Amino acid sequence: MAHTKSQGKTNQKSNRPGQRRGVKKFGDQKIKVGQIIVRQVGSSFHAGVGTKVGKDFTIYAIRPGVVKFFKKLGKKFVSVVKAKKSTVVKDVTAKQVIRIKKPVKAKYVTKKVVKPAVIKKTAKKTVKKVTKKAVTKA
């Protein structure tokens, strides 16, 4: 019997690359169908609405939207929710104020304002301010 083990076993080891596990898409990020959200060993994150789990516990999106992480009964969940459409509010400038060509003799001089299709309440206040500034400058 040999007193020492053979040296062949230690020479056969090779360095293998890492498997790149972890969270790939974080909260509030946009995601497309089929994109991977989390690669993991075991189920440290559970699949919520809009996601599925692969055979190696990879969680991926089954619908487009925004990624949300949350806890429920002490478990961590990942879900994909619909992206909210941001309302576009155009900046109202003095260029949008139409000037009246003929001078009008009256107590109050009014000027028409071109308004965008969608205006929030805050934008309406800015329209009033712009018109007042335009009247004082003219």
C-alpha positions as YAML, in Angstrom:
chain: A
units: angstrom
residues:
- id: 1
  name: MET
  ca: [0.00, 0.00, 0.00]
- id: 2
  name: ALA
  ca: [1.14, 3.50, -0.77]
- id: 3
  name: HIS
  ca: [1.90, 5.77, 2.17]
- id: 4
  name: THR
  ca: [0.76, 8.94, 0.35]
- id: 5
  name: LYS
  ca: [-2.09, 9.65, -2.06]
- id: 6
  name: SER
  ca: [-1.30, 10.03, -5.72]
- id: 7
  name: GLN
  ca: [-0.68, 13.55, -6.98]
- id: 8
  name: GLY
  ca: [-2.98, 13.26, -9.99]
- id: 9
  name: LYS
  ca: [-6.12, 14.28, -8.13]
- id: 10
  name: THR
  ca: [-4.84, 17.74, -7.16]
- id: 11
  name: ASN
  ca: [-3.69, 18.50, -10.69]
- id: 12
  name: GLN
  ca: [-7.14, 17.82, -12.16]
- id: 13
  name: LYS
  ca: [-8.89, 20.74, -10.45]
- id: 14
  name: SER
  ca: [-9.71, 23.63, -12.73]
- id: 15
  name: ASN
  ca: [-11.02, 27.09, -12.01]
- id: 16
  name: ARG
  ca: [-14.53, 27.57, -13.29]
- id: 17
  name: PRO
  ca: [-16.15, 30.94, -13.97]
- id: 18
  name: GLY
  ca: [-18.84, 32.28, -11.64]
- id: 19
  name: GLN
  ca: [-22.49, 31.83, -12.56]
- id: 20
  name: ARG
  ca: [-23.41, 35.53, -12.41]
- id: 21
  name: ARG
  ca: [-26.27, 35.20, -9.98]
- id: 22
  name: GLY
  ca: [-28.11, 38.06, -8.34]
- id: 23
  name: VAL
  ca: [-30.69, 40.72, -9.07]
- id: 24
  name: LYS
  ca: [-30.55, 41.83, -12.71]
- id: 25
  name: LYS
  ca: [-33.41, 44.36, -12.76]
- id: 26
  name: PHE
  ca: [-34.07, 46.50, -9.69]
- id: 27
  name: GLY
  ca: [-37.27, 48.12, -8.42]
- id: 28
  name: ASP
  ca: [-39.03, 50.71, -10.62]
- id: 29
  name: GLN
  ca: [-37.07, 49.70, -13.73]
- id: 30
  name: LYS
  ca: [-38.86, 49.04, -17.01]
- id: 31
  name: ILE
  ca: [-38.79, 45.46, -18.27]
- id: 32
  name: LYS
  ca: [-39.80, 43.59, -21.41]
- id: 33
  name: VAL
  ca: [-41.31, 40.11, -21.80]
- id: 34
  name: GLY
  ca: [-38.80, 37.31, -21.12]
- id: 35
  name: GLN
  ca: [-36.15, 39.44, -19.45]
- id: 36
  name: ILE
  ca: [-34.54, 37.97, -16.33]
- id: 37
  name: ILE
  ca: [-35.18, 39.78, -13.05]
- id: 38
  name: VAL
  ca: [-33.34, 37.53, -10.53]
- id: 39
  name: ARG
  ca: [-30.95, 34.57, -10.87]
- id: 40
  name: GLN
  ca: [-30.69, 32.67, -7.60]
- id: 41
  name: VAL
  ca: [-29.95, 29.41, -5.81]
- id: 42
  name: GLY
  ca: [-33.19, 28.28, -4.23]
- id: 43
  name: SER
  ca: [-36.18, 30.55, -3.80]
- id: 44
  name: SER
  ca: [-34.95, 33.52, -1.80]
- id: 45
  name: PHE
  ca: [-37.29, 35.62, -3.98]
- id: 46
  name: HIS
  ca: [-40.73, 34.30, -4.89]
- id: 47
  name: ALA
  ca: [-42.60, 34.99, -8.13]
- id: 48
  name: GLY
  ca: [-45.48, 37.45, -7.91]
- id: 49
  name: VAL
  ca: [-47.95, 38.75, -10.50]
- id: 50
  name: GLY
  ca: [-46.48, 39.04, -14.00]
- id: 51
  name: THR
  ca: [-43.49, 36.75, -13.31]
- id: 52
  name: LYS
  ca: [-42.63, 33.05, -13.49]
- id: 53
  name: VAL
  ca: [-39.90, 30.80, -12.07]
- id: 54
  name: GLY
  ca: [-37.56, 28.73, -14.23]
- id: 55
  name: LYS
  ca: [-36.20, 25.29, -13.32]
- id: 56
  name: ASP
  ca: [-33.04, 26.84, -11.83]
- id: 57
  name: PHE
  ca: [-35.18, 29.29, -9.74]
- id: 58
  name: THR
  ca: [-34.62, 32.13, -12.21]
- id: 59
  name: ILE
  ca: [-37.45, 34.68, -12.05]
- id: 60
  name: TYR
  ca: [-38.38, 36.23, -15.39]
- id: 61
  name: ALA
  ca: [-41.08, 38.57, -16.69]
- id: 62
  name: ILE
  ca: [-44.10, 37.26, -18.60]
- id: 63
  name: ARG
  ca: [-45.47, 40.73, -19.38]
- id: 64
  name: PRO
  ca: [-43.99, 44.19, -19.98]
- id: 65
  name: GLY
  ca: [-44.09, 46.77, -17.22]
- id: 66
  name: VAL
  ca: [-42.20, 47.95, -14.14]
- id: 67
  name: VAL
  ca: [-40.47, 45.69, -11.59]
- id: 68
  name: LYS
  ca: [-41.73, 45.87, -7.99]
- id: 69
  name: PHE
  ca: [-40.18, 44.18, -4.93]
- id: 70
  name: PHE
  ca: [-42.30, 43.68, -1.80]
- id: 71
  name: LYS
  ca: [-42.64, 41.52, 1.31]
- id: 72
  name: LYS
  ca: [-45.70, 39.47, 2.20]
- id: 73
  name: LEU
  ca: [-45.87, 37.38, 5.38]
- id: 74
  name: GLY
  ca: [-42.08, 37.60, 5.76]
- id: 75
  name: LYS
  ca: [-41.35, 36.36, 2.24]
- id: 76
  name: LYS
  ca: [-39.76, 38.45, -0.50]
- id: 77
  name: PHE
  ca: [-41.75, 38.69, -3.73]
- id: 78
  name: VAL
  ca: [-41.06, 40.13, -7.18]
- id: 79
  name: SER
  ca: [-43.82, 41.25, -9.51]
- id: 80
  name: VAL
  ca: [-44.24, 43.16, -12.76]
- id: 81
  name: VAL
  ca: [-46.96, 45.83, -12.83]
- id: 82
  name: LYS
  ca: [-48.19, 48.03, -15.67]
- id: 83
  name: ALA
  ca: [-46.19, 51.17, -16.29]
- id: 84
  name: LYS
  ca: [-48.15, 54.34, -15.57]
- id: 85
  name: LYS
  ca: [-48.38, 56.68, -18.51]
- id: 86
  name: SER
  ca: [-46.88, 59.98, -17.46]
- id: 87
  name: THR
  ca: [-49.08, 62.92, -18.34]
- id: 88
  name: VAL
  ca: [-47.25, 65.28, -20.63]
- id: 89
  name: VAL
  ca: [-47.61, 68.92, -19.66]
- id: 90
  name: LYS
  ca: [-46.20, 71.35, -22.16]
- id: 91
  name: ASP
  ca: [-44.53, 74.50, -20.89]
- id: 92
  name: VAL
  ca: [-46.65, 77.54, -21.51]
- id: 93
  name: THR
  ca: [-44.56, 80.44, -22.79]
- id: 94
  name: ALA
  ca: [-45.21, 83.98, -23.89]
- id: 95
  name: LYS
  ca: [-45.05, 82.82, -27.54]
- id: 96
  name: GLN
  ca: [-48.36, 81.02, -27.08]
- id: 97
  name: VAL
  ca: [-50.12, 84.26, -26.14]
- id: 98
  name: ILE
  ca: [-51.86, 85.70, -29.19]
- id: 99
  name: ARG
  ca: [-51.51, 89.47, -29.48]
- id: 100
  name: ILE
  ca: [-54.52, 91.59, -30.38]
- id: 101
  name: LYS
  ca: [-53.71, 93.76, -33.38]
- id: 102
  name: LYS
  ca: [-56.30, 96.51, -32.81]
- id: 103
  name: PRO
  ca: [-56.15, 98.45, -29.57]
- id: 104
  name: VAL
  ca: [-59.33, 98.02, -27.58]
- id: 105
  name: LYS
  ca: [-60.59, 100.85, -25.37]
- id: 106
  name: ALA
  ca: [-62.05, 99.11, -22.36]
- id: 107
  name: LYS
  ca: [-61.43, 98.66, -18.67]
- id: 108
  name: TYR
  ca: [-59.94, 95.19, -19.06]
- id: 109
  name: VAL
  ca: [-57.83, 94.13, -22.03]
- id: 110
  name: THR
  ca: [-58.12, 90.40, -22.59]
- id: 111
  name: LYS
  ca: [-55.77, 88.24, -24.59]
- id: 112
  name: LYS
  ca: [-56.46, 84.74, -25.82]
- id: 113
  name: VAL
  ca: [-54.19, 81.91, -24.68]
- id: 114
  name: VAL
  ca: [-53.47, 78.79, -26.72]
- id: 115
  name: LYS
  ca: [-53.81, 75.85, -24.34]
- id: 116
  name: PRO
  ca: [-52.38, 72.34, -24.86]
- id: 117
  name: ALA
  ca: [-54.78, 69.39, -24.98]
- id: 118
  name: VAL
  ca: [-53.86, 68.17, -21.47]
- id: 119
  name: ILE
  ca: [-53.17, 70.73, -18.76]
- id: 120
  name: LYS
  ca: [-52.92, 70.08, -15.06]
- id: 121
  name: LYS
  ca: [-54.11, 72.56, -12.43]
- id: 122
  name: THR
  ca: [-50.55, 73.73, -11.86]
- id: 123
  name: ALA
  ca: [-50.15, 74.49, -15.55]
- id: 124
  name: LYS
  ca: [-53.33, 76.60, -15.48]
- id: 125
  name: LYS
  ca: [-51.79, 78.78, -12.77]
- id: 126
  name: THR
  ca: [-48.70, 79.32, -14.92]
- id: 127
  name: VAL
  ca: [-50.92, 80.34, -17.86]
- id: 128
  name: LYS
  ca: [-52.51, 83.05, -15.72]
- id: 129
  name: LYS
  ca: [-49.09, 84.28, -14.59]
- id: 130
  name: VAL
  ca: [-47.77, 84.38, -18.17]
- id: 131
  name: THR
  ca: [-50.80, 86.34, -19.39]
- id: 132
  name: LYS
  ca: [-50.46, 88.87, -16.57]
- id: 133
  name: LYS
  ca: [-46.77, 89.35, -17.41]
- id: 134
  name: ALA
  ca: [-47.59, 89.75, -21.11]
- id: 135
  name: VAL
  ca: [-50.22, 92.39, -20.34]
- id: 136
  name: THR
  ca: [-47.85, 94.38, -18.12]
- id: 137
  name: LYS
  ca: [-45.05, 94.26, -20.72]
- id: 138
  name: ALA
  ca: [-47.33, 95.42, -23.58]
...
